Amino acid sequence: MNMNKKWILAGMAALTAMRVLAGCGTQPDKTPTKTNKPLIVGTEPSFPPFEMAENDTYTGFDIDLANAIGEKLGRKVEIKAMGFDALIPALKSGQIDMIASAMSATEERKKQVDFTAPYYIGGSVIVVQKDNTTIHGWDDITGKTVAVQAGSKPADFAEKQGAVLKQFDGNYQCLQELQNGGSDAVAIDKAVALYYVSKGGMNNLKVVGEPKKLAGSAMAIDKGHDDELKAINQALAELKADGTYTKLYQKWFGVDPTAEELK
């Protein structure tokens, strides 16, 4: 083999090696990055004004906020509806990536999931028939039949108060049970109660007593995803800072968020 052929073959071998190395260097681009994946958000859609189903779509404060967070993260949001008590199991099993369902960030739940910074701070109240004169608040439900949403904080409060619980998947079912005479009262989030009584065609009901303050509502993700939690918290902070959060809050609650909620 003459010298020219040796140089040519050597050059071809070097070029082939460079192509192989270049191919190896670009291989990861073929794998979708995390931000390209949809953000699957679980919710229980019978909790207006936080989440509700309308014409085969989901809407509400939580839904708008989740979509705004997804936009900040560069991820398309997909909503997956289920019963409230199924949300944490779905998160733990990987069926959903995040919970957006006005979930109170209680110490008990923190043992199973990680919560973002709170985005809503409300309270639990008692709802009764408008002509009820015997139940004036939490102290009067001991021994009474109280309809509750399964797995909710108002349900915990009612149980500790000694009420006989009738559990349902959604708050609307609880209020219907009260209207139909199947329960003496409903234990429910104040914002939800006021929505149904004032706008939901249930003006034969009334809210009684002082609310029991809840731990702030927050988005939840499974434990062990610290980077994702940090990114969601950053997105939420940006939404609070740029005014988007306040606009959504005003849209669904008719008032400005509190200073505590804006932290």
Secondary structure, 3 states (H helix, E strand, C coil): CCHHHHHHHHHHHHHHHHHHHHHHHHHHHHCCCHHHCCEEEEECCEECCCEEEECCEEECHHHHHHHHHHHHHCCCEEEEECCHHHHHHHHHCCCCCEECCCCECCHHHHCCEEECCCCECCEEEEEEECCCCCCCCHHHCCCCEEEEECCCHHHHHHHHCCCEEEEECCHHHHHHHHHCCCCCEEEEEHHHHHHHHHHCCCCCEEEEEEEEECCCECCEEECCCHHHHHHHHHHHHHHHHCCHHHHHHHHHHCCCCCCCCCC
